[in-house]
Amino acid sequence: MEGSKRYTVNEVAATCNCAPRTARKWAQGHNVFYIGEGNRKEYRFTDADIERFRERPLPGRRWYKDTEN
């Protein structure tokens, strides 16, 4: 894996057409390499991580209770 490119959260978000927060939250729970500690973590995605991120199950539409009586 030496020499392979690593991508930042902002780069992944732009590529996958999502918010940076979405990519960051996904990275926290899916063993993505990071630099730093605590609140200063900077995640670095590999090509394989980006592929797994793209294949994640997307949330469905939220259904709200009909308030009309």
Buried (B, 14 or more C-beta within 10 A) or exposed (E): EEEEEBBBBEBBBEBBEBEBEBBBEBBEEEEBEBEEEEEEBEBBBBEEBBEBBEEEEEEEEEEEEEEEE
